[in-house]
């Protein structure tokens, strides 16, 4: 059985009124999922993990350029939209979009497994 205890959970993140999702806590929660991908199947999930980690890093690189200005994900996206770089390849906005898709995929997969699907390929 797959039992994992995550120190940092998405459910623990407190949304900031009017400002949105705190960047640092969100990234910590994302990083906490990486070992889960190894446990699920280091080979099967290798591409997902690479993609996941790459997108986390892109957002983090933007965040560390100005932690106060970019303290929420919304502020990062708004900044990139206003600067006209949101749709540029490797932007933090693009990385966030793909990270969200990855999280949604992972949630769907884990839901299938939780509901009793034994075949990994079918669950995927």
N, C-alpha and C positions, 0 to 999 in steps of 0.2 A: 504494500500500500504506500501511497505517496502522502507523507505527512510533513508539512512545512510550517515553520513559524516565521512570519515576516516581522522584522522589527519596525519597518516603516510601511504603513498601509495607506492606500488611497482614501479609505474610509475615515482615516484620522485627520486628513487635511482639512483645515478650517478655511472656508472661502472667505475672502475679505470683501466686506460690503462695498459694492460699487467698483471694486478694483479687480476682483477675480481670483484666479488660482495662483497661490504662491509658488514661484518657480522652483526655489530650492527644495521644498518639501515634495513637489511633484517629481523632480528629477531623482530624489532619494528613493521615492516609491518605485520609480521605473527601474533604477539600479537593483533594487531588492528582488525584482522579478528575474533578473539574468540567471542566478543559480537555479531557479525553477526550470528554466529552459534546458539546462544541463541535465537535471534529474529526469525530465520528460524523455529525453533521447538526444544525446550529444550529436549524433549523426543526422537524424531526421530534422532536428531543430537548428542545426548549424547555420543555415542561411537566414533563418528567422532571427537568431541571436545576433549575427553579424549586422543585419539590417537595424535591429533594435538598438544595439550598442552604438552604432554609427549615428543614428538619429538623436540619441540621448546626448552624445558628444557634441553634435552640431548646436543643439539648444544650449548646452552648458557653455560652449565657447562664446556664444552671444551673451549669455548671462554674466559671465565673469569679466566681460569688457566694462560693465557698469552695473554692479549688483544692486545698487540703490534704484537706478532708473528702471532696471528690468526685473524688479522684484515680483512681478506677476507675468504669467504667460500672455495675458491680454496686452500688456504694455509692450512686450517684445513684438507681437504681431502688429499692433498699431504703429509702432515705430518703423517696422519694415514696410508696411503698407504706405505710410506717409513718405518714406524715403524712396518708394518705387522699386524696392528689391524683394518684396514678399514672394513674387513668382520666379525669382532667380533660382537656378539650380543650387542646391546646398544651403539655401537660406534657412534660418531657424523656423520660419513659418512652414516651409515645405517639409522640414524634418518633423515638425509637430503634427502635420497632417498624416504623414506616414507612420509616425509613432502611434497616433490614435487608431489608425487602421490595424496596426500590429496588435495593439491591446484588444481591439474588438475581435480580431481573429482568434487570439489566445483565449479570450472569454468564451467565445463560441465553442472552441475545441474542448476547453475544460468543462463546459456545461454538458457536452456530449459524453465525456468520460464519466462525469458525476451521475449522469442519467443511466449509466450502465453499459455504454458502448465499449467493448473490449478491443475491437480492431482499430488500431491507430490510424490506418489509412482511411477507414470509413469516418472516423471522428474528424479527421483533417478535412 
